[in-house]
Amino acid sequence: TTLFRLLTGEEPVDGGTVVFPRNYSVGYLSQHLDLQGRTVLEEACRGLKGDREDDVWRAKKVLAGLGFSKEDLGRSPLEFSGGYQGRLSLAKVLLEEPDLLLLDEPTNFLDILSIRWLEGFLAAWKGELIVISHDRHFMDSIVTHIIGIHRSKVRKIKGTTGKYYARIEEEEVLYEKRRLNEAKRRRQAEQFIRRFRAKARQASLAQSRMKTLEKQGRLEKLEEIKRPHFSFKSDPLPVKVIIRADNISFSYDAGGPRLIDALSFSIESRDRICIIGRNGSGKTTLLRLIAGDLEPLDGCMTVHPKAQRGYFEQINTVSLGDSMTVEEEVMASHPSGDRKESRDACGAMMFSGDDAAKRIGVLSGGEKCRVLLAKLLVTPLNLLLLDEPTYHLDMESCGALAEAAASFDGAVVMVTHDEGILSRLATKLIVFSGEDVSVFPGTYDEFLQQVGWGDGGHGSSVSVMRGEGAGKRIGRKELKKRRADLIARRSKVLTPLRKEVDRIEGEIEGLEDELSNENELLVKASEEQEVEAIVRHSLSLKRLQDEIAARYDALEEVLACLEGEQKAFAEEERMLFGREKVDE
């Protein structure tokens, strides 16, 4: 966000310059809302500039994609929630059609259908685009490059977030190898200097070696970066069904339309159930019914007497004590008040060191939500109920949370719009679609294959997916044929790349052995004062160092290519077979 503020001039740079071409326009979606129109449509049309001021149809199209109904267009923007006001600001920026579009967390206020619509809109964007997002699936679907801030340095690479993180890890491994090799050479050189510094003949040579070492500098060991890693405490319940819902219905107005009508489902001890649908359709209401905060108007909710439910709800921050510290609030949820475990939970939710001593009253809304998550981490549970838990987390923390939910020894029911988490976690879905709510007994990938989102994210109802295979299952014979074809093509592409990786790694290992041997020969030649040998071995050392560096560069290119091909085949496999794995 600071980088965006530097680009727009809202924040002055301490050094350097920010330069744009003449007449180059920049559109910026910030977290600050500026709503001046009398109606939703009028506010959106403020984004239409120049000869497009009369293109009201464009505004209506974008607003529909972002979830506004025809009835909403004539209402005042001030009547809407903060989430929908954020959507309206996004619509206005998109309608400006600037040369460069800067979007700061554009999916924060969007449901899954609007996110899918926005993905398609941005994928077709003709200008430049920079987006800040913690949603890896969304980001990878629209970007061509990743700009990462790592160890206080900004870098840009071509590819997806997966390629970025793989490149960072690979470079740090290579750096550590170079650091160890450099340390080994330094020890050998220092040994040479100590041995010959006192001898007049070798004094000048020793001095030269010392100056070379000083010019090279020292590769320092990289500081360990604390990465989010945590797990939920479980209170195992050895039963098949934890909660059973039979024909439950609910409405906030006894005489009004029902958000949920005659819904039946069960939550089994190892279920991973995700609740999906448009905002306002009733997803949080259903979660509150499961948590016991609400009672159904009709039907029955049967809860096992030993069920231990943990419920994360963003609006529940009012339950926190403003005068308590973060650590005290988390310890209050720990069964035995264990301080170490409580502080570990604080650290997992990014309240390390002095931050754990902050009073709840001074925290932002996002920080308070992270306190609620930390309280869940120390509470023994067998049923986790999570309402959009990744909303205030960064990308790596989102991944850590998904991993913790996947490995939890109990059942998980989650409301989320993150399609990456849905694909990774869900074993069963509860789908809110239009006026209906139903249970889909399968994974999210199977849902996309067999049912889908109808019109690609614009509409309000789920229908049969478009395209090849729409409305029918692929036969076993065809599936077997496609599987065999995929295996053959994948082997043809990946096998040569893997062999090339092995070959280069073998060459590097051989060259490093030669390098070590040449170092020993150089020391021996110096001891015996063989000038020609000293020159010969010094030149050989330089040649070997250059060859090793070149091999590492080649290895990096091949590994990047291998990673890209593996991801492409994995995506093809997912689209063809869902979660079913294809054997090598």
LOGUFI-746516 format. One line per 10 residues: their letters; for each residue x, y, z of C-alpha. Coordinates in nm, 4 decimals. Each point is the difference from the previous one (the first is absolute). Example, Ala and Ser with C-alpha at 12.3 -4.5 7.8 and 13.67 -1.06 7.14 Angstrom:
<atoms>
AS> 1.2300/-0.4500/0.7800 ~ 0.1370/0.3440/-0.0660 .
</atoms>
This chain:
<atoms>
TTLFRLLTGE> 0.0000/0.0000/0.0000 ~ 0.2885/0.2360/0.0754 ~ 0.1418/-0.0790/-0.3454 ~ -0.3349/0.0952/-0.1561 ~ -0.0034/0.3258/0.1951 ~ 0.3500/0.0751/-0.1307 ~ -0.1132/-0.0644/-0.3590 ~ -0.3039/0.2280/0.0341 ~ 0.1905/0.2754/0.1807 ~ -0.2056/-0.0302/0.3208 .
EPVDGGTVVF> 0.3230/-0.0850/0.1821 ~ 0.3271/0.1856/-0.0840 ~ 0.3018/-0.2127/-0.0894 ~ 0.3140/0.0280/0.2161 ~ 0.2192/-0.0444/-0.3065 ~ -0.0221/-0.0650/-0.3713 ~ -0.2838/0.0987/-0.2316 ~ -0.3331/-0.1319/-0.1283 ~ -0.0471/0.0810/-0.3697 ~ -0.3018/-0.0626/-0.2237 .
PRNYSVGYLS> -0.0350/0.0724/-0.3743 ~ -0.1761/0.3229/-0.0944 ~ -0.3817/-0.0253/0.0014 ~ 0.0216/-0.3425/0.1688 ~ -0.2989/-0.0543/0.2317 ~ 0.0030/-0.1965/0.3257 ~ -0.3120/-0.1403/0.1709 ~ 0.0379/-0.0891/0.3673 ~ -0.2338/-0.2071/0.2171 ~ 0.1006/0.0924/0.3529 .
QHLDLQGRTV> -0.1485/-0.0989/0.3331 ~ -0.1405/0.3542/0.0378 ~ -0.3585/0.0442/-0.1226 ~ -0.1117/0.3209/-0.1766 ~ -0.3712/-0.0278/-0.0836 ~ -0.1769/0.3125/-0.1340 ~ -0.2730/-0.1262/-0.2359 ~ -0.3662/0.0071/0.0968 ~ -0.0582/-0.3513/-0.1321 ~ 0.2136/-0.3083/-0.0583 .
LEEACRGLKG> -0.0216/0.0445/-0.3773 ~ 0.0875/0.3706/0.0202 ~ 0.3016/-0.0760/0.2210 ~ 0.1258/-0.2683/-0.2407 ~ -0.0447/0.2322/-0.2977 ~ 0.2469/0.2425/0.1621 ~ 0.2607/-0.2414/-0.1337 ~ -0.1042/0.0602/-0.3625 ~ 0.2296/0.2620/-0.1502 ~ 0.0172/0.1998/-0.3235 .
DREDDVWRAK> -0.1918/-0.1395/-0.2945 ~ -0.1276/-0.2920/0.2123 ~ -0.2060/0.2148/0.2406 ~ -0.3258/-0.1129/-0.1629 ~ 0.0858/-0.3733/0.0072 ~ -0.2290/-0.0746/0.2915 ~ -0.0351/-0.3579/-0.1255 ~ 0.3672/-0.0574/0.0883 ~ -0.0662/0.1033/0.3590 ~ -0.3040/-0.2299/0.0227 .
KVLAGLGFSK> 0.2035/-0.2927/-0.1367 ~ 0.2841/0.0440/0.2507 ~ -0.2390/0.0518/0.2918 ~ -0.1872/-0.3189/-0.0919 ~ 0.3272/-0.1909/-0.0121 ~ 0.0864/0.1234/0.3482 ~ -0.3318/-0.1171/0.1434 ~ -0.2314/0.3045/-0.0173 ~ -0.3590/-0.0741/-0.1017 ~ -0.2124/0.2242/-0.2243 .
EDLGRSPLEF> -0.1888/0.1171/0.3093 ~ 0.3298/0.1020/0.1653 ~ 0.0913/0.2462/-0.2770 ~ -0.2473/0.2665/0.1161 ~ 0.0870/-0.0248/0.3710 ~ 0.2342/0.2340/0.1847 ~ 0.3573/-0.1336/0.0459 ~ -0.0264/0.0908/0.3686 ~ -0.2718/-0.2628/0.0495 ~ 0.2447/-0.2798/-0.0723 .
SGGYQGRLSL> 0.2461/-0.1805/0.2252 ~ 0.3703/0.0826/-0.0067 ~ 0.0561/-0.3075/-0.2133 ~ -0.2365/0.1117/-0.2730 ~ 0.1347/0.3568/0.0176 ~ 0.3427/-0.1531/-0.0662 ~ -0.1445/-0.1787/-0.3039 ~ -0.1423/0.3288/-0.1255 ~ 0.3429/0.1648/0.0273 ~ 0.1480/-0.2916/-0.1950 .
AKVLLEEPDL> -0.2654/0.0399/-0.2730 ~ 0.0817/0.3706/-0.0308 ~ 0.3737/-0.0666/-0.0416 ~ -0.0588/-0.2744/-0.2593 ~ -0.2246/0.2331/-0.2020 ~ 0.2742/0.2664/-0.0120 ~ 0.1970/-0.2337/-0.2319 ~ 0.3375/0.1552/0.0935 ~ 0.3294/-0.1000/-0.1615 ~ 0.1176/-0.1457/0.3318 .
LLLDEPTNFL> -0.2382/-0.1582/0.2494 ~ 0.1154/-0.0262/0.3644 ~ -0.2235/-0.2284/0.2080 ~ 0.0615/-0.0383/0.3735 ~ -0.1714/-0.3205/0.1223 ~ -0.2903/0.0239/-0.2501 ~ -0.1539/-0.3338/0.1080 ~ -0.0388/0.0985/0.3674 ~ -0.3700/0.0799/-0.0327 ~ -0.0891/-0.2420/-0.2796 .
DILSIRWLEG> -0.1773/-0.3353/0.0068 ~ 0.1110/-0.2930/-0.2129 ~ -0.2219/0.0892/-0.2974 ~ 0.1225/0.3604/-0.0122 ~ 0.3615/-0.1134/0.0362 ~ -0.0417/-0.2325/-0.2978 ~ -0.1539/0.2848/-0.2012 ~ 0.2864/0.2327/0.0965 ~ 0.2566/-0.2644/-0.1021 ~ -0.1491/-0.0085/-0.3493 .
FLAAWKGELI> -0.0213/0.3799/-0.0192 ~ 0.3633/0.0511/0.1038 ~ 0.1294/-0.2850/-0.2170 ~ -0.1305/0.1993/-0.2994 ~ 0.1379/0.3340/0.1291 ~ 0.1871/0.1715/-0.2860 ~ 0.2164/0.2321/0.2092 ~ 0.2455/-0.0582/0.2820 ~ -0.1122/-0.1398/0.3334 ~ 0.1574/-0.0328/0.3444 .
VISHDRHFMD> -0.2010/-0.1801/0.2674 ~ 0.0635/-0.0569/0.3706 ~ -0.1743/-0.3157/0.1181 ~ 0.0296/-0.2805/0.2552 ~ -0.2113/-0.2287/-0.2226 ~ 0.2521/-0.2111/-0.1932 ~ -0.2616/-0.1603/-0.2259 ~ -0.1364/0.3402/-0.1034 ~ 0.3463/0.1480/-0.0519 ~ 0.1336/-0.2928/-0.2022 .
SIVTHIIGIH> -0.3042/0.0126/-0.2289 ~ 0.0661/0.3583/-0.1178 ~ 0.3681/0.0945/0.0345 ~ 0.2990/-0.0408/-0.2322 ~ 0.2649/0.0981/0.2567 ~ 0.0463/0.0031/0.3772 ~ 0.1616/0.2858/0.1916 ~ 0.1126/-0.1273/0.3386 ~ 0.1454/0.1811/0.3007 ~ 0.2455/-0.2429/0.1605 .
RSKVRKIKGT> 0.2774/0.0793/0.2502 ~ -0.0673/0.3738/-0.0531 ~ 0.0630/-0.0299/-0.3756 ~ -0.2529/0.0336/-0.2811 ~ 0.0256/-0.2385/-0.2936 ~ -0.2104/-0.0816/-0.3031 ~ -0.0212/-0.3397/-0.1724 ~ -0.2062/-0.1344/-0.2870 ~ -0.2541/-0.2615/0.1042 ~ -0.2312/-0.0899/0.2875 .
TGKYYARIEE> 0.0258/0.0152/0.3787 ~ 0.1066/-0.3659/0.0002 ~ 0.2919/0.0791/-0.2296 ~ 0.0909/0.3037/0.2133 ~ 0.0169/-0.1966/0.3255 ~ 0.1853/-0.2866/-0.1718 ~ 0.2535/0.2475/-0.1410 ~ 0.0550/0.1634/0.3402 ~ 0.0536/-0.3388/0.1665 ~ 0.2318/-0.1167/-0.2776 .
EEVLYEKRRL> 0.2104/0.3172/0.0126 ~ 0.0389/-0.0216/0.3747 ~ 0.1143/-0.3622/-0.0286 ~ 0.2529/0.1023/-0.2665 ~ 0.1124/0.2967/0.2120 ~ 0.0630/-0.2307/0.2956 ~ 0.2054/-0.2326/-0.2204 ~ 0.2075/0.2953/-0.1256 ~ 0.0399/0.1279/0.3559 ~ 0.1318/-0.3368/0.1217 .
NEAKRRRQAE> 0.2356/-0.0299/-0.2986 ~ 0.1204/0.3569/0.0528 ~ 0.0574/-0.0679/0.3707 ~ 0.1995/-0.3106/-0.0874 ~ 0.2169/0.1939/-0.2491 ~ 0.0446/0.2793/0.2531 ~ 0.1220/-0.2447/0.2648 ~ 0.2492/-0.1446/-0.2467 ~ 0.1210/0.3466/-0.1013 ~ 0.0320/0.1150/0.3609 .
QFIRRFRAKA> 0.1982/-0.3163/0.0750 ~ 0.2334/0.0865/-0.2898 ~ 0.0435/0.3564/0.1301 ~ 0.0766/-0.1133/0.3532 ~ 0.2545/-0.2485/-0.1298 ~ 0.1981/0.2355/-0.2238 ~ -0.0487/0.3498/0.1460 ~ 0.3255/-0.0246/0.2033 ~ 0.2121/-0.1046/-0.2996 ~ 0.1439/0.2835/-0.2027 .
RQASLAQSRM> -0.0353/-0.1736/-0.3381 ~ -0.3659/-0.0720/0.0500 ~ -0.0823/0.3283/0.1787 ~ -0.1166/0.1807/-0.3142 ~ -0.2032/-0.3009/-0.1158 ~ -0.1614/-0.0309/0.3437 ~ -0.0838/0.3704/-0.0020 ~ -0.1564/-0.0350/-0.3439 ~ -0.2154/-0.2903/0.1182 ~ -0.1115/0.2046/0.3007 .
KTLEKQGRLE> -0.1059/0.2925/-0.2214 ~ -0.1928/-0.2376/-0.2260 ~ -0.1903/-0.1346/0.3010 ~ -0.0806/0.3507/0.1193 ~ -0.1325/0.1002/-0.3429 ~ -0.2172/-0.3123/-0.0240 ~ -0.1799/0.0817/0.3225 ~ -0.1745/-0.2678/0.1998 ~ -0.3262/-0.1754/-0.0839 ~ -0.1960/0.0170/0.3232 .
KLEEIKRPHF> -0.2326/-0.2775/0.1087 ~ -0.3605/0.0902/-0.0804 ~ -0.2178/0.0748/0.2993 ~ -0.2786/-0.2503/0.0472 ~ -0.3345/0.1432/-0.1054 ~ -0.2847/-0.0861/0.2332 ~ -0.2717/-0.1569/-0.2086 ~ -0.3569/-0.0571/0.1180 ~ -0.0535/-0.3535/0.1249 ~ -0.2632/-0.1058/0.2459 .
SFKSDPLPVK> -0.2493/-0.2746/0.0777 ~ -0.3386/-0.0195/0.1691 ~ -0.0231/-0.2037/0.3221 ~ -0.2346/-0.2934/-0.0299 ~ -0.2262/-0.1758/0.2476 ~ -0.0626/-0.3209/-0.2001 ~ -0.3565/-0.1261/-0.0062 ~ -0.0126/-0.3677/-0.1104 ~ -0.3469/0.0129/-0.1549 ~ -0.1189/0.0096/-0.3592 .
VIIRADNISF> -0.2398/0.2969/0.0175 ~ 0.0590/0.3132/0.2104 ~ -0.3036/0.2014/-0.1161 ~ -0.3026/-0.0978/-0.2056 ~ -0.2410/0.2525/-0.1526 ~ -0.3445/-0.1277/-0.1038 ~ -0.2187/0.2277/-0.2158 ~ 0.1122/0.3181/0.1749 ~ -0.1412/0.3370/-0.1052 ~ 0.0795/0.3535/0.1105 .
SYDAGGPRLI> -0.1131/0.3576/-0.0561 ~ 0.0798/0.3182/0.1925 ~ -0.3567/0.1122/-0.0646 ~ -0.2547/-0.2618/0.1043 ~ -0.2368/0.1044/-0.2784 ~ 0.2655/0.0759/-0.2609 ~ 0.1925/-0.2099/-0.2532 ~ 0.2178/-0.2754/0.1395 ~ 0.3774/0.0165/-0.0462 ~ 0.0149/-0.3754/0.0640 .
DALSFSIESR> -0.2879/-0.2351/-0.0740 ~ -0.0214/-0.3744/0.0733 ~ 0.3767/-0.0579/-0.0066 ~ 0.1396/-0.3347/0.1179 ~ 0.3651/-0.0959/0.0421 ~ 0.2387/-0.1662/0.2446 ~ 0.3447/0.0975/0.1262 ~ 0.2177/-0.3062/0.0449 ~ 0.3137/-0.0159/0.2133 ~ 0.2512/0.0563/-0.2842 .
DRICIIGRNG> -0.2139/0.2091/-0.2361 ~ 0.1392/0.3062/-0.1765 ~ -0.3165/0.1898/-0.0962 ~ 0.0157/0.3337/-0.1818 ~ -0.3033/0.2293/-0.0265 ~ -0.0057/0.2011/-0.3230 ~ -0.2253/0.2498/-0.1762 ~ -0.0683/0.3713/-0.0422 ~ 0.0383/0.2475/0.2846 ~ -0.3219/0.0423/0.1952 .
SGKTTLLRLI> -0.1375/-0.3369/-0.1072 ~ 0.0068/-0.1519/0.3515 ~ 0.3442/-0.1626/0.0348 ~ 0.0874/0.1665/0.3324 ~ -0.3526/-0.0638/0.1266 ~ 0.0445/-0.3719/-0.0643 ~ 0.3344/0.0038/0.1810 ~ -0.1658/0.1704/0.2994 ~ -0.2686/-0.2701/0.0024 ~ 0.2713/-0.2683/0.0076 .
AGDLEPLDGC> 0.1813/0.1909/0.2771 ~ -0.3185/0.0164/0.2087 ~ -0.0219/0.3803/-0.0047 ~ -0.3344/-0.0257/-0.1826 ~ -0.2853/-0.2500/0.0201 ~ -0.1785/-0.1292/-0.3138 ~ -0.3639/0.0994/-0.0445 ~ -0.0841/-0.3499/-0.1224 ~ 0.1813/-0.3290/-0.0080 ~ 0.2512/-0.1383/0.2436 .
MTVHPKAQRG> 0.3741/0.0443/0.0702 ~ 0.1358/-0.3017/0.1890 ~ 0.3376/0.0701/0.1635 ~ 0.2158/-0.2690/0.1623 ~ 0.0252/0.0732/0.3765 ~ 0.3821/-0.0057/-0.0129 ~ 0.0298/0.2313/-0.2994 ~ 0.2514/0.2784/0.0636 ~ -0.0696/0.2773/-0.2501 ~ 0.2381/0.2873/-0.0716 .
YFEQINTVSL> -0.1553/0.2843/-0.2003 ~ 0.1943/0.2776/-0.1737 ~ -0.2289/0.2879/-0.0934 ~ 0.1453/0.3344/-0.1050 ~ -0.2729/0.2088/0.1653 ~ 0.0642/-0.1793/0.3307 ~ 0.2883/0.2349/0.0873 ~ -0.2391/0.1792/0.2413 ~ 0.0446/-0.2983/0.2325 ~ 0.3658/0.0970/0.0584 .
GDSMTVEEEV> 0.0930/0.1994/0.3105 ~ 0.1426/0.3389/-0.1005 ~ 0.2058/0.0289/0.3196 ~ 0.1668/-0.3413/-0.0396 ~ 0.3226/-0.0627/-0.1905 ~ 0.0124/-0.2316/-0.2992 ~ 0.1877/-0.2589/0.2069 ~ -0.2471/0.0223/0.2900 ~ -0.2979/-0.0400/-0.2326 ~ 0.1512/-0.3095/-0.1618 .
MASHPSGDRK> 0.1036/-0.1507/0.3361 ~ -0.3568/0.0394/0.1224 ~ -0.1060/-0.2528/-0.2647 ~ 0.2718/-0.2510/0.0876 ~ -0.1350/-0.2839/0.2159 ~ 0.3006/0.0094/0.2343 ~ 0.1122/0.3603/-0.0639 ~ 0.3335/-0.1188/-0.1455 ~ 0.1969/0.3148/-0.0783 ~ 0.2465/-0.1529/-0.2476 .
ESRDACGAMM> -0.2711/-0.1567/-0.2148 ~ -0.1970/0.3247/0.0164 ~ 0.3007/0.2052/-0.1109 ~ 0.0653/-0.2497/-0.2810 ~ -0.3581/0.0492/-0.1163 ~ 0.0487/0.3781/0.0164 ~ 0.3149/-0.0322/-0.2101 ~ -0.1776/-0.2176/-0.2548 ~ -0.2539/0.2795/-0.0450 ~ 0.2789/0.2609/-0.0424 .
FSGDDAAKRI> 0.0006/0.1329/0.3584 ~ 0.3648/-0.0680/0.0795 ~ 0.2022/0.1539/0.2841 ~ -0.1343/0.3336/0.1216 ~ -0.3024/-0.0217/-0.2307 ~ -0.1438/-0.2697/0.2308 ~ -0.0064/0.2621/0.2775 ~ -0.2230/0.2401/-0.1967 ~ -0.3406/0.0804/0.1477 ~ -0.2975/-0.1292/-0.1993 .
GVLSGGEKCR> -0.1500/0.3486/-0.0015 ~ 0.2794/0.1442/-0.2177 ~ -0.0131/-0.2742/-0.2653 ~ -0.1488/0.0400/-0.3469 ~ -0.2959/-0.2092/-0.1121 ~ 0.2292/-0.2353/-0.1912 ~ 0.2299/-0.0451/0.3001 ~ -0.2967/-0.0833/0.2232 ~ -0.1059/-0.2696/-0.2480 ~ 0.3474/-0.1513/0.0260 .
VLLAKLLVTP> -0.0392/-0.0046/0.3795 ~ -0.3197/-0.2034/-0.0454 ~ 0.1919/-0.2497/-0.2142 ~ 0.2782/-0.0198/0.2617 ~ -0.2625/-0.0832/0.2669 ~ -0.1192/-0.2905/-0.2162 ~ 0.3555/-0.1334/-0.0309 ~ 0.0262/-0.0686/0.3744 ~ -0.3503/-0.1452/0.0453 ~ -0.0474/-0.3804/-0.0311 .
LNLLLLDEPT> -0.2730/-0.0556/-0.2614 ~ -0.1524/-0.2686/-0.2187 ~ -0.2002/0.2332/-0.2274 ~ 0.1469/0.3151/-0.1560 ~ -0.2441/0.2587/-0.1377 ~ 0.1812/0.2684/-0.2018 ~ -0.1682/0.2996/-0.1650 ~ 0.2404/0.1445/-0.2622 ~ 0.3036/-0.0509/0.2250 ~ 0.2578/0.1143/-0.2597 .
YHLDMESCGA> -0.1472/0.3482/-0.0424 ~ 0.2645/0.1778/0.2110 ~ 0.2947/-0.2333/-0.0687 ~ 0.2913/0.0333/-0.2416 ~ 0.0633/-0.2555/-0.2752 ~ 0.2339/-0.2257/0.1979 ~ -0.2268/0.0078/0.3063 ~ -0.2971/-0.0973/-0.2198 ~ 0.1957/-0.3034/-0.1171 ~ 0.0967/-0.0885/0.3575 .
LAEAAASFDG> -0.3632/0.0280/0.1131 ~ -0.1206/-0.2241/-0.2832 ~ 0.2673/-0.2553/0.0907 ~ -0.0978/0.0134/0.3694 ~ -0.3680/-0.0499/-0.0879 ~ 0.0853/-0.2913/-0.2297 ~ 0.2040/-0.1786/0.2688 ~ -0.2422/0.0710/0.2884 ~ -0.1090/-0.3210/0.1770 ~ -0.3686/0.0833/-0.0089 .
AVVMVTHDEG> -0.2623/0.1477/-0.2341 ~ 0.0237/0.3379/-0.1735 ~ -0.2828/0.2127/-0.1370 ~ 0.1208/0.3143/-0.1786 ~ -0.1508/0.2917/-0.1873 ~ 0.2527/0.1188/-0.2592 ~ 0.0180/0.1628/-0.3436 ~ 0.3597/-0.1103/-0.0616 ~ -0.0107/-0.2557/-0.2802 ~ 0.3532/-0.1169/0.0791 .
ILSRLATKLI> -0.1067/-0.0981/0.3525 ~ -0.3239/-0.1508/-0.1312 ~ 0.1898/-0.2256/-0.2404 ~ 0.2481/-0.0994/0.2677 ~ -0.2339/-0.0543/0.2948 ~ -0.3623/-0.0782/-0.0834 ~ -0.1280/-0.3576/0.0046 ~ -0.3652/0.1126/0.0058 ~ -0.1742/0.3259/-0.0941 ~ -0.3117/0.1817/0.1161 .
VFSGEDVSVF> -0.0963/0.2234/-0.2934 ~ -0.2201/0.3115/0.0246 ~ -0.1370/0.0670/-0.3487 ~ -0.2729/0.2513/-0.0660 ~ -0.2903/-0.0929/0.2272 ~ 0.1297/-0.3511/0.0617 ~ 0.2563/-0.1652/0.2283 ~ 0.1183/-0.3533/-0.0640 ~ 0.2722/-0.2483/0.0913 ~ 0.2566/-0.1111/-0.2605 .
PGTYDEFLQQ> 0.1660/-0.3260/0.1124 ~ 0.3417/0.0540/-0.1564 ~ 0.3034/0.2249/-0.0385 ~ 0.0002/0.3508/-0.1444 ~ 0.1756/-0.1192/-0.3165 ~ -0.2701/-0.2635/-0.0470 ~ -0.2627/0.2704/0.0538 ~ 0.1563/0.2132/-0.2763 ~ 0.0104/-0.2991/-0.2354 ~ -0.3490/-0.1337/0.0658 .
VGWGDGGHGS> -0.1987/0.3132/0.0865 ~ 0.2027/0.3230/-0.0301 ~ -0.0992/0.3610/0.0482 ~ -0.2273/0.0240/-0.3034 ~ 0.0826/0.3279/-0.1761 ~ 0.3581/0.0125/0.1250 ~ -0.0689/0.2039/0.3088 ~ -0.2470/0.2681/-0.1143 ~ -0.3261/-0.1618/0.0962 ~ -0.1692/-0.0938/0.3195 .
SVSVMRGEGA> -0.0690/-0.3664/-0.0572 ~ 0.2006/-0.3160/-0.0476 ~ -0.0587/-0.1855/-0.3264 ~ 0.1644/-0.2650/-0.2127 ~ 0.3526/0.0958/-0.1015 ~ 0.0621/0.1159/-0.3582 ~ 0.2472/-0.1513/-0.2437 ~ 0.1141/-0.3488/-0.0911 ~ -0.1610/-0.2658/0.2130 ~ -0.2717/0.2358/0.1250 .
GKRIGRKELK> -0.2755/-0.1840/0.1796 ~ 0.1561/-0.3468/-0.0353 ~ 0.2704/-0.2080/0.1624 ~ 0.3033/-0.1169/-0.1935 ~ -0.0130/-0.3767/-0.0619 ~ 0.2600/-0.2349/0.1478 ~ 0.1458/-0.0826/-0.3421 ~ 0.0409/0.3668/-0.0936 ~ 0.1398/0.0809/0.3455 ~ 0.2550/-0.2807/-0.0338 .
KRRADLIARR> 0.1011/0.1247/-0.3451 ~ 0.0439/0.3575/0.1237 ~ 0.1998/-0.1205/0.2987 ~ 0.2364/-0.2020/-0.2199 ~ 0.0458/0.2968/-0.2344 ~ 0.0780/0.2340/0.2892 ~ 0.2529/-0.2439/0.1513 ~ 0.1758/-0.0417/-0.3358 ~ 0.0214/0.3736/-0.0715 ~ 0.1104/0.0813/0.3536 .
SKVLTPLRKE> 0.2737/-0.2647/-0.0076 ~ 0.1212/0.1240/-0.3385 ~ 0.0354/0.3565/0.1305 ~ 0.1113/-0.0512/0.3619 ~ 0.2423/-0.2913/-0.0335 ~ 0.2587/0.1904/-0.2120 ~ -0.0218/0.2981/0.2380 ~ 0.0569/-0.2198/0.3066 ~ 0.2955/-0.1681/-0.1728 ~ 0.1430/0.3429/-0.0805 .
VDRIEGEIEG> -0.0326/0.1029/0.3664 ~ 0.1840/-0.3178/0.1063 ~ 0.2692/0.0593/-0.2618 ~ 0.0663/0.3614/0.1044 ~ -0.0005/-0.0876/0.3702 ~ 0.2533/-0.2752/-0.0736 ~ 0.2186/0.2448/-0.1894 ~ -0.0162/0.2496/0.2878 ~ 0.0994/-0.2693/0.2472 ~ 0.2948/-0.1043/-0.2189 .
LEDELSNENE> 0.1148/0.3591/-0.0514 ~ -0.0161/0.0718/0.3737 ~ 0.2177/-0.3085/0.0641 ~ 0.2470/0.1334/-0.2573 ~ -0.0132/0.3405/0.1684 ~ 0.0847/-0.1510/0.3376 ~ 0.2864/-0.1978/-0.1554 ~ 0.1413/0.3087/-0.1755 ~ -0.0088/0.1912/0.3311 ~ 0.2107/-0.2728/0.1609 .
LLVKASEEQE> 0.2432/-0.0026/-0.2943 ~ 0.0319/0.3793/0.0184 ~ 0.0856/-0.0153/0.3685 ~ 0.2576/-0.2730/-0.0667 ~ 0.1541/0.1945/-0.2913 ~ 0.0245/0.3088/0.2204 ~ 0.1709/-0.1961/0.2747 ~ 0.2527/-0.1310/-0.2502 ~ 0.0393/0.3426/-0.1649 ~ -0.0836/-0.1300/-0.3493 .
VEAIVRHSLS> -0.0913/0.3243/-0.1773 ~ -0.1212/-0.1574/-0.3244 ~ -0.2190/-0.2445/0.1895 ~ -0.1425/0.2827/0.2122 ~ -0.0999/0.1923/-0.3133 ~ -0.1409/-0.3131/-0.1672 ~ -0.2120/-0.1021/0.2985 ~ -0.1219/0.3584/0.0586 ~ -0.1231/0.0207/-0.3605 ~ -0.1603/-0.3417/0.0341 .
LKRLQDEIAA> -0.1801/0.1126/0.3163 ~ -0.1416/0.3050/-0.1780 ~ -0.1159/-0.2137/-0.2932 ~ -0.1689/-0.2522/0.2307 ~ -0.1763/0.2734/0.1994 ~ -0.1362/0.1510/-0.3241 ~ -0.1149/-0.3413/-0.1247 ~ -0.1746/-0.0789/0.3288 ~ -0.1822/0.3362/-0.0084 ~ -0.1085/-0.0672/-0.3602 .
RYDALEEVLA> -0.1282/-0.3476/0.0942 ~ -0.2058/0.1475/0.2851 ~ -0.1547/0.2499/-0.2442 ~ -0.0842/-0.2835/-0.2397 ~ -0.1430/-0.2072/0.2853 ~ -0.2250/0.2891/0.1034 ~ -0.1402/0.0312/-0.3537 ~ -0.0703/-0.3737/-0.0342 ~ -0.1611/-0.0209/0.3464 ~ -0.2234/0.2977/-0.0830 .
CLEGEQKAFA> -0.1030/-0.1687/-0.3265 ~ -0.0635/-0.3317/0.1796 ~ -0.2127/0.1710/0.2673 ~ -0.2051/0.1796/-0.2657 ~ -0.0640/-0.3188/-0.1999 ~ -0.0912/-0.1957/0.3155 ~ -0.2525/0.2645/0.0970 ~ -0.1511/0.0057/-0.3504 ~ -0.0487/-0.3790/0.0002 ~ -0.1374/0.0098/0.3563 .
EEERMLFGRE> -0.2582/0.2591/-0.1071 ~ -0.0948/-0.2081/-0.3044 ~ -0.0318/-0.3052/0.2259 ~ -0.2212/0.1930/0.2421 ~ -0.2277/0.1243/-0.2785 ~ -0.0341/-0.3465/-0.1568 ~ -0.0209/-0.2247/0.3052 ~ -0.0760/0.2262/0.2978 ~ 0.1892/-0.1202/0.3087 ~ 0.0628/-0.3462/-0.1534 .
KVDE> 0.3753/-0.0499/-0.0348 ~ 0.1662/-0.1225/-0.3167 ~ 0.2621/-0.2675/0.0652 ~ 0.3451/0.0434/-0.1480 .
</atoms>
